[in-house]
Amino acid sequence: SQTIHQWPATLVQPVGSPLSLECTVEGTSNPNLYWYRQAAGRGLQLLFYSVGIGQISSEVPQNLSASRPQDRQFILSSKKLLLSDSGFYLCASHRGLTTNEKLFFGSGTQLSVL
Amino acid sequence: DQQVKQNSPSLSVQEGRISILNCDYTNSMFDYFLWYKKYPAEGPTFLISISSIKDKNEDGRFTVFLNKSAKHLSLHIVPSQPGDSAVYFCAASVSAAGGTSYGKLTFGQGTILTVHP
């Protein structure tokens, strides 16, 4: 089965600083990859998804960007963090053709912007 | 605008009793619903799902009920065990040809379930 590596587990960054969160996937090839975020009191919100190298779709306008330089690598970035970027960020991978069950999540990064 | 809502932030249940977690949605286009469970310091893991063509799906101690007219679904855990203590997320999606919607889930806020021994 798939394994998703996400790091760091927690991160505290000042407002205006850059951000780079990395996610790598093992145990599959050519997966769809996703970045989700949970802000305080809210559900998990889909931020970006990618169906292949260099292919990124943004679901909501925001201060963040995503890149997929390799098949099993997905990166979430920001040039200047805002307070509203605080939240719990989850990378997810999907390798299946018919159902949603095969959505595997990483363990997440808790980002606090101060 | 939250399209999927879990209005109970937390639920406390005695071991052996039934746990009922609720979820409401507003988007009538949703046709596939899932429950995920999350332990601390881990990512969510899939628990059970239901298609809109059904009103019930059962898997061992877990049963999901769907009421399309009320736009409501619930997860029943019987009997509840201390190991079930976790955060439970309800999620929904709209199916599309080509599979491009799969993985694009709309989640609720989560409900913290605590099962006491």
Chai-1 contact restraints between the chains, C-beta under 6 A:
chainA,res_idxA,chainB,res_idxB,connection_type,confidence,min_distance_angstrom,max_distance_angstrom,comment,restraint_id
A,N32,B,G103,contact,1.0,0.0,6.0,A-B,restraint_1
A,Y34,B,G103,contact,1.0,0.0,6.0,A-B,restraint_2
A,R42,B,Q109,contact,1.0,0.0,6.0,A-B,restraint_3
A,G43,B,V4,contact,1.0,0.0,6.0,A-B,restraint_4
A,G43,B,F107,contact,1.0,0.0,6.0,A-B,restraint_5
A,G43,B,G108,contact,1.0,0.0,6.0,A-B,restraint_6
A,G43,B,Q109,contact,1.0,0.0,6.0,A-B,restraint_7
A,L44,B,F107,contact,1.0,0.0,6.0,A-B,restraint_8
A,L46,B,K104,contact,1.0,0.0,6.0,A-B,restraint_9
A,L90,B,G43,contact,1.0,0.0,6.0,A-B,restraint_10
A,H94,B,Y102,contact,1.0,0.0,6.0,A-B,restraint_11
A,H94,B,G103,contact,1.0,0.0,6.0,A-B,restraint_12
A,L97,B,G99,contact,1.0,0.0,6.0,A-B,restraint_13
A,N100,B,L34,contact,1.0,0.0,6.0,A-B,restraint_14
A,N100,B,S93,contact,1.0,0.0,6.0,A-B,restraint_15
A,N100,B,Y102,contact,1.0,0.0,6.0,A-B,restraint_16
A,E101,B,F46,contact,1.0,0.0,6.0,A-B,restraint_17
A,E101,B,S49,contact,1.0,0.0,6.0,A-B,restraint_18
A,L103,B,G103,contact,1.0,0.0,6.0,A-B,restraint_19
A,F105,B,G43,contact,1.0,0.0,6.0,A-B,restraint_20
A,F105,B,P44,contact,1.0,0.0,6.0,A-B,restraint_21
A,G106,B,G43,contact,1.0,0.0,6.0,A-B,restraint_22
A,S107,B,E42,contact,1.0,0.0,6.0,A-B,restraint_23
A,S107,B,G43,contact,1.0,0.0,6.0,A-B,restraint_24
A,G108,B,G43,contact,1.0,0.0,6.0,A-B,restraint_25
